[in-house]
């Protein structure tokens, strides 16, 4: 078994998931999916890329934070974890600090950029399509990163960040959730996947066979998928060596395309899970990567968070320009599509290089500083 800090195949999956979501949002303006025949529903269900991110989040967190599992805390640290007079173990604070540094700086900068574009539009006497989404209460929710916790039923400011808000809720609960799940046997943890899939099925039926829940209902969609990721991380080491993971991955791609084309949301999510499970097991068995060795794709995967957080800004900017010129996206579809891709990609690269990576590295350096003599921290060798 090989537990890596990064699985290149999963990094490439992030690029495809972000591109799927992006394509879906462009199609909302241009409806180019009408020309794609049997593949139309794949584009129209691109919102399910977010579900892939939710599963992937739980899966990756569980793999790269063994210090928060039973194996990391037990036996000598169990009493310290629950009995320390501090509100939480120092490792939990460090985990939260690293995760917040991973998501918040870029989120904060995009809000500033949204305010700049919105203000420039007002100065040019161009009012956005829904000015109420730039209200002060909505801004405060976004700054507190709680906009996806059910307080509002519509997107505001950088509206895709509702999913980042849901992820933050998962990060807050991850230490205790992963600690409990890590006690389970692999078979029991696999049952978590089955149960959560059933829950997703019930949620889909209750919402007109559609899993496109966001903002007010986003947590209903997030937590079952986050738990699927945690259960998968626990089960993978038990089964990785015995599975033909390459064929499982190929099967998963087929399942994904078939059910996405048919418009079955939960079965498409099942296909996403099977793909992520197969690629994780493939890496766990120390087999050569399938697609992760393609440098361009891996780089796009590393860029995926900044790309995902930038397309709504590009959308606002182009909408303001089009409104000023009296154009509609449908009448200038090529210009709009090209502009969306170009602006999103440009902003994503700038934010990734100047904000995301430096802030993450600075937080890692700060959080890895040795403790003072009064509060010693065990070395990695002692914890292993």
VOVO-348647 format. One record per atom (N, C-alpha, C): residue in three letters; x, y, z. Coordinates in steps of 0.05 Angstrom, whole numbers, plus 5000, padded with zeros to 4 digits. Example, Ala and Ser with C-alpha at 12.3 -4.5 7.8 and 13.67 -1.06 7.14 Angstrom:
2
ALA526448865156;ALA524649105156;ALA526449345156;SER525749555142;SER527349795143;SER525850015157;
***
This chain:
384
UNK501749765000;UNK500050005000;UNK501750255000;UNK500950454984;UNK502450704983;UNK500550934986;UNK500751065009;UNK499051305014;UNK500551545006;UNK499851674984;UNK501251894973;UNK499952164981;UNK501552364982;UNK500352634987;UNK498752724962;UNK499552634939;UNK498052694915;UNK497852454897;UNK495552404887;UNK495152194867;UNK494652334840;UNK496652314822;UNK496452474797;UNK493952424781;UNK492952174781;UNK490552114766;UNK488152264777;UNK488052294803;UNK485852444816;UNK486152744810;UNK488552834809;UNK489053124803;UNK488053184775;UNK488453004756;UNK487353044729;UNK484353034729;UNK483152864745;UNK480252854748;UNK479153124756;UNK480553264774;UNK479653524782;UNK479453714758;UNK481253694739;UNK481153864715;UNK478653804699;UNK478053544695;UNK475653474680;UNK473053554694;UNK473053534721;UNK470653614736;UNK470153914733;UNK472254074736;UNK472054364734;UNK471154434706;UNK472254304685;UNK471454364657;UNK468554284653;UNK467654074665;UNK464853984662;UNK462954194674;UNK463554294697;UNK461854504709;UNK461954754693;UNK464254834683;UNK464555074666;UNK462855054641;UNK463054824628;UNK461554774603;UNK458554794608;UNK457654684631;UNK454854704638;UNK453854994640;UNK455455164653;UNK454655434657;UNK454655594631;UNK456555544613;UNK456655674587;UNK454155594571;UNK453355334573;UNK451055234559;UNK448455364568;UNK448355454593;UNK445955594603;UNK445455844587;UNK447555974577;UNK447356214561;UNK446956144531;UNK448355954521;UNK448455904492;UNK446855674482;UNK446155484500;UNK444555244493;UNK445855094469;UNK448455084468;UNK449754944447;UNK449354634449;UNK448454544473;UNK448054264476;UNK445854154458;UNK444054334448;UNK441954254430;UNK443054134404;UNK445554194398;UNK446754104373;UNK448453844378;UNK448453744402;UNK450253514409;UNK448853244408;UNK446353244401;UNK444952984399;UNK444952824424;UNK445852574423;UNK445852394447;UNK447552494470;UNK449452674464;UNK451252774484;UNK450253024498;UNK447853114490;UNK446853364501;UNK446553354531;UNK445453124542;UNK444953114570;UNK447553114587;UNK449753024574;UNK452253034589;UNK452953314596;UNK452653504577;UNK453153784582;UNK451053894601;UNK448553824597;UNK446453944614;UNK446553844643;UNK447953634648;UNK448353534675;UNK451153584685;UNK452453794674;UNK455153854683;UNK455253954711;UNK453054024723;UNK453054104751;UNK453953874769;UNK453853624759;UNK454653394775;UNK457753384778;UNK459153554764;UNK462053574769;UNK462553654798;UNK460753814809;UNK461053894837;UNK460853654856;UNK459153464849;UNK458853224865;UNK461453064865;UNK462753064842;UNK465352934841;UNK467353064860;UNK467353324861;UNK469053474880;UNK468453404909;UNK465853374915;UNK465053314943;UNK466153034951;UNK465752834934;UNK466752574940;UNK469852574942;UNK471052714923;UNK474052724923;UNK475052864948;UNK473653064958;UNK474553204981;UNK474753025006;UNK472652865011;UNK472752685034;UNK474852465030;UNK475152375006;UNK477052165000;UNK479952255004;UNK480652484994;UNK483352584996;UNK483952665025;UNK482152805038;UNK482652885066;UNK483252645083;UNK481652435080;UNK482152195097;UNK484852065091;UNK485752075067;UNK488251955060;UNK490652115070;UNK490452385069;UNK492852545075;UNK492952635104;UNK490852565120;UNK490852645148;UNK490552395166;UNK492352205164;UNK492151965182;UNK492552035211;UNK493752275216;UNK494252345244;UNK491652405259;UNK489452445244;UNK486852495257;UNK485152235259;UNK486152015250;UNK484751765251;UNK485251625277;UNK483951395281;UNK484451235305;UNK487351145306;UNK488451065284;UNK491250975283;UNK493151205292;UNK492451455284;UNK494151675291;UNK493851755320;UNK491451725332;UNK490951815359;UNK491251595380;UNK491051345372;UNK490851115390;UNK493550975392;UNK494350875415;UNK492750865440;UNK493451095459;UNK495951185459;UNK496751375480;UNK495451645477;UNK494751715452;UNK493751985447;UNK490751995449;UNK489351765452;UNK486451775453;UNK485451935477;UNK486651885501;UNK485752035524;UNK486552325522;UNK488852375508;UNK489652655505;UNK487652795487;UNK486752655466;UNK484852775447;UNK482252855460;UNK481252675477;UNK478652735489;UNK478852865517;UNK481152835530;UNK481352925557;UNK482953175561;UNK484253285540;UNK485853525543;UNK484153755552;UNK485053935569;UNK483454165577;UNK483054365555;UNK484654345533;UNK484154525511;UNK481654435496;UNK480254625483;UNK477754555469;UNK478154345448;UNK480454345434;UNK481054145414;UNK483954085414;UNK484653855404;UNK487453775402;UNK488853965383;UNK491454025388;UNK492954205370;UNK492954115341;UNK492853855336;UNK492853765309;UNK490353845294;UNK488053865308;UNK485553955296;UNK485754245288;UNK486854405305;UNK487254695298;UNK489054725274;UNK491154565273;UNK492954575250;UNK491554485225;UNK489954285227;UNK488454195203;UNK486654415193;UNK485054535212;UNK483254755203;UNK484754985191;UNK487055055203;UNK488655275193;UNK489655215164;UNK490554975159;UNK491454905132;UNK489154905112;UNK486854805119;UNK484654795101;UNK483555075095;UNK483455245116;UNK482555515111;UNK484455665093;UNK487055625097;UNK489055755080;UNK488855655051;UNK487855415048;UNK487555305021;UNK485255425006;UNK483055495019;UNK480755595005;UNK480155885008;UNK480756005032;UNK479756275037;UNK481056505023;UNK483756515021;UNK484956745008;UNK483956784979;UNK483756574964;UNK482756604936;UNK479856684936;UNK478256574954;UNK475456644957;UNK475256944963;UNK476857044982;UNK476757324990;UNK477557514967;UNK479657434952;UNK480557604930;UNK478357614908;UNK477057394902;UNK474957404882;UNK472657584890;UNK472057604916;UNK469957784925;UNK470858074919;UNK473358134924;UNK474458404918;UNK474158464888;UNK474858264872;UNK474658304843;UNK471758344834;UNK469958194846;UNK467158224840;UNK466258514847;UNK467058604870;UNK466358874878;UNK467459084858;UNK469859034848;UNK471059224829;UNK469559224802;UNK468758984793;UNK467258964767;UNK464459084771;UNK463259024793;UNK460559134799;UNK460659434801;UNK462659544815;UNK462959834817;UNK463559964791;UNK465159844774;UNK465759954748;UNK463259964731;UNK461659754733;UNK459159744718;UNK457259964726;UNK457060014752;UNK455360234762;UNK456360504752;UNK458960534753;UNK460160784743;UNK459560834714;UNK459360614699;UNK458760634670;UNK455760614665;UNK454160634686;UNK451260624685;UNK450260364672;UNK451660144680;UNK450759874671;UNK450059714695;UNK447459654698;UNK446459514721;UNK446459214715;UNK447659044733;UNK447658754728;UNK444858644729;UNK444558404718;UNK441958274715;UNK440458254741;UNK441858194763;UNK440458154788;UNK442158314810;UNK441758574812;UNK443458724830;UNK443058654859;UNK440758524866;UNK440258454894;UNK442258254905;UNK443558104887;UNK445457904897;UNK448158024906;UNK448358284903;UNK450758424912;UNK450058594937;UNK448158494953;UNK447358634977;UNK449458594999;UNK449258775019;UNK451158755042;UNK450758505059;UNK448258425065;UNK447858165080;UNK449157935065;UNK448757925038;UNK449957705023;UNK452957725024;UNK454057965024;UNK456957995025;UNK457957885052;UNK456557945074;UNK457457845100;UNK457357545101;UNK455257425090;UNK455157135089;UNK457457015074;UNK458157135051;UNK460457045036;UNK463057075050;UNK463357295064;UNK465857345079;UNK466157145102;UNK463857065114;UNK463956875136;UNK463956585125;UNK463756545099;UNK463756285086;UNK461556105096;UNK459156225099;UNK456856065108;UNK454556095087;UNK455156205064;UNK452956245044;UNK451755995033;UNK453055765037;UNK451955515028;UNK450755345050;UNK450255465073;UNK449255315096;UNK446255335099;UNK444855425079;UNK441955435080;UNK440755695088;UNK442355905090;UNK441356165098;UNK439956315076;UNK440656245051;UNK439356385028;UNK438856175006;UNK436956244988;UNK436156054968;UNK437156134940;UNK438956334938;UNK439956414912;UNK442856484915;UNK444256484892;UNK447056544891;UNK447556844894;UNK449656914908;UNK450457194911;UNK453457224909;UNK454257454899;UNK457057514895;UNK458257284878;UNK460457154887;UNK461556944871;UNK459956684876;UNK457756654861;UNK455756454869;UNK456856164869;UNK458856084852;UNK459755804854;UNK461055744881;UNK461755954896;UNK463155904922;UNK461255784943;UNK458655744936;UNK456855614955;UNK458055334962;UNK459255204941;UNK460354934945;UNK462754944963;UNK464355164961;UNK466655194979;UNK465755235007;UNK463455375011;UNK462355415037;UNK461455135049;UNK460254975031;UNK459454705040;UNK461954535048;UNK464054565032;UNK466554425038;UNK467654515065;UNK467454765071;UNK468354865097;UNK466854745120;UNK464254705116;UNK462654565137;UNK463654285141;UNK464454155118;UNK465553885120;UNK468253885134;UNK469854085129;UNK472454105142;UNK472154135172;UNK470254295181;UNK469854335209;UNK469054075224;UNK467553905210;UNK466653655222;UNK468553425216;UNK470453465198;UNK472153245190;UNK473653105213;UNK474953255231;UNK476553115251;UNK475052905267;UNK472652975277;UNK471152785293;UNK469852575275;UNK469052655251;UNK467752455233;UNK469752245224;UNK472152325216;UNK474152135206;UNK475151965230;UNK475352085253;UNK476251925277;UNK474351695282;UNK471751755280;UNK469751545285;UNK469751335263;UNK469751425238;UNK469751235215;UNK472251065215;UNK474451165224;UNK476951015224;UNK476850775242;UNK474950755260;UNK474550525278;UNK473250295263;UNK471850355240;UNK470350145227;UNK472149955211;UNK471149715208;UNK472449525190;UNK471849605161;UNK473549515142;UNK473049595114;UNK470349525103;UNK469249295111;UNK466549225102;UNK464449425112;UNK464749495137;UNK462849685149;UNK463049965136;UNK465550045130;UNK465950305117;UNK464850295088;UNK465050065075;UNK463850045048;UNK460850065050;UNK459649985072;UNK456750015075;UNK455950305077;UNK457750475087;UNK457250765087;UNK456750865059;UNK458350765040;UNK458050845012;UNK455250775002;UNK454450525008;UNK451850424998;UNK449550585011;UNK449750635037;UNK447650785051;UNK447351065041;UNK449651195037;UNK449651475028;UNK448651495000;UNK449251294983;UNK448151294956;UNK445051274957;UNK444051114976;UNK441251084979;UNK439951344988;UNK441351485006;UNK440451745015;UNK440251944992;UNK442351944975;UNK442352114952;UNK440052054933;UNK439451794931;UNK437151714915;UNK434551824926;UNK434151814952;UNK431851934964;UNK431652234961;UNK433952364963;UNK433952654959;UNK433252724931;UNK434252574912;UNK433652624884;UNK430752594878;UNK429552374888;UNK426652334883;UNK425052554896;UNK425852654919;UNK424452864933;UNK424653134918;UNK426653154901;UNK427053404886;UNK426753364856;UNK424653224849;UNK423853194821;UNK426053054804;UNK427252854816;UNK429352694803;UNK431652874793;UNK432353064809;UNK434553244802;UNK436253294826;UNK438853274822;UNK440753304845;UNK442053584844;UNK441053764828;UNK442254024826;UNK441354204849;UNK442154124873;UNK441454284897;UNK443854464904;UNK443254714908;UNK445354904915;UNK444255104935;UNK446055264946;UNK445355474964;UNK443755364988;UNK441055394988;UNK439455315011;UNK439455015016;UNK439754854995;UNK439654564998;UNK442354424993;UNK444454584991;UNK447054474984;UNK448154275004;UNK447654315029;UNK448754135049;UNK447553855048;UNK444953845039;UNK443653585036;UNK445153425014;UNK446153554995;UNK447653424974;UNK450553374982;UNK451653554997;UNK454553535004;UNK455153305023;UNK453753295046;UNK454653115067;UNK454552815059;UNK452452715045;UNK452552435037;UNK454952375019;UNK455652565002;UNK457852514983;UNK460552544998;UNK460752725016;UNK463152745033;UNK463652495049;UNK461452375060;UNK461652125075;UNK462351895057;UNK461451905032;UNK462151695012;UNK465151705008;UNK466351945007;UNK469251965004;UNK470751855028;UNK469751915052;UNK471051805076;UNK470851505077;UNK468551395071;UNK468251105072;UNK469950975051;UNK470251095028;UNK471950985006;UNK474850985015;UNK475751195028;UNK478551205037;UNK479150985056;UNK477250915073;UNK477650695093;UNK477650425079;UNK476050395058;UNK475750135045;UNK477950075025;UNK479050275012;UNK480950234990;UNK483250054998;UNK484750105020;UNK487049935026;UNK486449635029;UNK484049575036;UNK483249295039;UNK482949145013;UNK482049294992;UNK481349164967;UNK483249234943;UNK484949424947;UNK486549534924;UNK488149324910;UNK489649164925;UNK491448974912;UNK490148754896;UNK487648694903;UNK486248464890;UNK484548544867;UNK484248794862;UNK482348884841;UNK483848954815;UNK482548894792;UNK483648984766;UNK482949274761;UNK484349444774;UNK483549724776;UNK483449864749;UNK485249784730;UNK485149914704;UNK482449854690;UNK481449614692;UNK478949544679;UNK476549664694;UNK476849684720;UNK474749824736;UNK474550114728;UNK476850244723;UNK476750534715;UNK475450554687;UNK476150374669;UNK474850384642;UNK471850334644;UNK471050144661;UNK468150094666;UNK466850344677;UNK468150484696;UNK467050724709;UNK466550944688;UNK468450974670;UNK468151184649;UNK465651114632;UNK465350854625;UNK462950774609;UNK460350824625;UNK460350744650;UNK457950794667;UNK457351094669;UNK459351244673;UNK459051534675;UNK457751654651;UNK458851584627;UNK457751704602;UNK454951604596;UNK454451344602;UNK451751234596;UNK449651374613;UNK450051394639;UNK447951494656;UNK447851804655;UNK450051934649;UNK449952224645;UNK448352284620;UNK448752124599;UNK447352164574;UNK444352114578;UNK443751924596;UNK440951854601;UNK439652054621;UNK441252214634;UNK440152414653;UNK439452304680;UNK440752084688;UNK440251964715;UNK442452064734;UNK441652264751;UNK443652394768;UNK445052214787;UNK443552054803;UNK444751884823;UNK446551674811;UNK445651554789;UNK447351354776;UNK449851474764;UNK449651724755;UNK451951864745;UNK453951914768;UNK452851984792;UNK454552014815;UNK455851754823;UNK454351534819;UNK455551264825;UNK457851214805;UNK457551294781;UNK459751264762;UNK462151434769;UNK461651674779;UNK463851844789;UNK465251704812;UNK463651604831;UNK464851464853;UNK466551224844;UNK465551064826;UNK467050834817;UNK469650914804;UNK469551134789;UNK472051234776;UNK474051314797;UNK473251474817;UNK475051574838;UNK476051334855;UNK474251154861;UNK475150914876;UNK477250754860;UNK476750714835;UNK478650554818;UNK481350694816;UNK481350954812;UNK483951094809;UNK485451094836;UNK483951124858;UNK485251124884;UNK486350844891;UNK484850644885;UNK485850364889;UNK488250304871;UNK488150404847;UNK490350374828;UNK492950484840;UNK492750724851;UNK495150854864;UNK495850704889;UNK493950624905;UNK494450484930;UNK495950224926;UNK495450094903;UNK496849844896;UNK499549894884;UNK500350154883;UNK502950234872;UNK503350154843;UNK501150194827;UNK501350144799;UNK501850404784;UNK502950394760;UNK503550644745;UNK500950804740;UNK501251064740;UNK498951234735;UNK497751184707;UNK495251234705;UNK493851194680;UNK493851444662;UNK493151664673;UNK493151914658;UNK494652144672;UNK495552094697;UNK496752304713;UNK499552384704;UNK500752234686;UNK503452304677;UNK503452504653;UNK501052584645;UNK500852794624;UNK501053064638;UNK503253194634;UNK503853434649;UNK501753654646;UNK500853694622;UNK498953914618;UNK496353864633;UNK495453614633;UNK492953544647;UNK493353564677;UNK495653484687;UNK496153504715;UNK496253794724;UNK497553964708;UNK497654254714;UNK494854374714;UNK493154294695;UNK490454394695;UNK488954294720;UNK489554054729;UNK488353964754;UNK489154134778;UNK491654204779;UNK492554384801;UNK491254654799;UNK490554734775;UNK489354994770;UNK486354994775;UNK485154754779;UNK482254724778;UNK480754894798;UNK481854924822;UNK480355084842;UNK480255374834;UNK482455484825;UNK482455764816;UNK480655794791;UNK480655594773;UNK478955604750;UNK476055604758;UNK475355424776;UNK472555404785;UNK471655674798;UNK473355794813;UNK472656044827;UNK472756284809;UNK473556264784;UNK473956494767;UNK471756524745;UNK470356304739;UNK468556324715;UNK466156504720;UNK465256534745;UNK463056714750;UNK463857004748;UNK466457064754;UNK467457334750;UNK467657394721;UNK468557204704;UNK468557244675;UNK465757284665;UNK463857134676;UNK461057154667;UNK460057434673;UNK460557544697;UNK459657814704;UNK460958024686;UNK463557994682;UNK464958194666;UNK463858194637;UNK463557964625;UNK462557954598;UNK459658044596;UNK458057974616;UNK455258054616;UNK455058364617;UNK456758484633;UNK456758774635;UNK457558904608;UNK459658784595;UNK460458894569;UNK458358854548;UNK457158614547;UNK455058564528;UNK452658744532;UNK451958784558;UNK449658954564;UNK450259244554;UNK452659334558;UNK453359604549;UNK453259634519;UNK454059414505;UNK454059424476;UNK451259354463;UNK449459274480;UNK446859194470;UNK446758924457;UNK448658744464;UNK448758484453;UNK447458284471;UNK446958044461;UNK446157824477;UNK448157594472;UNK448657424492;UNK450557204488;UNK449657024465;UNK447056974461;UNK446156794440;UNK446756914412;UNK446557174409;UNK447057304383;UNK450057324377;UNK451757304397;UNK454657314393;UNK455857084408;UNK454956844402;UNK455656604417;UNK458656544417;UNK459856574393;UNK462756514391;UNK464356704408;UNK463656964407;UNK465057164423;UNK464657104453;UNK462257044461;UNK461756994489;UNK463256744499;UNK463056524484;UNK464456274492;UNK467456314493;UNK468556444473;UNK471456494472;UNK472256684495;UNK470656884500;UNK471257074521;UNK471056934549;UNK469056764553;UNK468856624578;UNK471256454584;UNK472156304564;UNK474456124567;UNK476956284571;UNK477356494555;UNK479856644557;UNK480056794584;UNK477956934591;UNK477957094616;UNK478256914640;UNK476656694640;UNK476756504663;UNK479556394666;UNK480756304644;UNK483356184645;UNK485456384654;UNK485356624643;UNK487256834650;UNK487056904680;UNK484656954690;UNK484357024718;UNK485156794736;UNK484556554727;UNK485256314744;UNK488256294747;UNK489756324725;UNK492656304726;UNK493856514744;UNK492856764742;UNK493856984758;UNK493256924788;UNK490856844794;UNK490156784822;UNK491656544833;UNK491956344817;UNK493456104826;UNK496356174833;UNK497556334816;UNK500456394819;UNK500856594841;UNK499156794843;UNK499657024861;UNK498256994888;UNK496156834890;UNK494556814914;UNK494556534926;UNK493556344910;UNK493056074921;UNK495555944931;UNK497555914913;UNK499955774920;UNK501555914942;UNK502156174940;UNK503656314961;UNK502356294988;UNK499756334989;UNK498356325015;UNK498356045027;UNK498155845011;UNK498255575021;UNK501055505032;UNK503055585017;UNK505755535026;UNK506455685052;UNK505555935053;UNK506056095077;UNK504655975101;UNK502255875098;UNK500855755120;UNK502155495129;UNK503155345109;UNK504555095116;UNK507055145132;UNK508555355124;UNK510955425139;UNK510355515167;UNK508255685169;UNK507555795195;UNK506555575214;UNK504855395204;UNK503655185220;UNK505654965227;UNK507854945212;UNK509854735218;UNK512054835236;UNK511855085245;UNK513855185264;UNK513955015289;UNK516254955300;UNK516354805325;UNK515054955347;UNK513754805365;UNK512454925388;UNK514455025408;UNK513555195426;UNK515355295447;UNK515855075467;UNK517955095483;UNK518654885502;UNK516354815521;UNK514655015526;UNK512454965545;UNK510254785534;UNK510054775507;UNK507954615495;UNK509254435474;UNK510754235481;UNK512154075461;UNK510253915445;UNK511053865420;UNK509453695402;UNK511153455394;UNK509853225393;UNK511352985386;UNK512352995358;UNK514552875353;UNK515752865326;UNK514152665309;UNK514552685282;UNK513252505264;UNK514052215269;UNK516652175277;UNK517551905282;UNK516051785306;UNK515451955326;UNK514051855349;UNK511151795343;UNK509951945324;UNK507151905318;UNK506751675299;UNK508851595284;UNK508451385264;UNK508551105277;
***
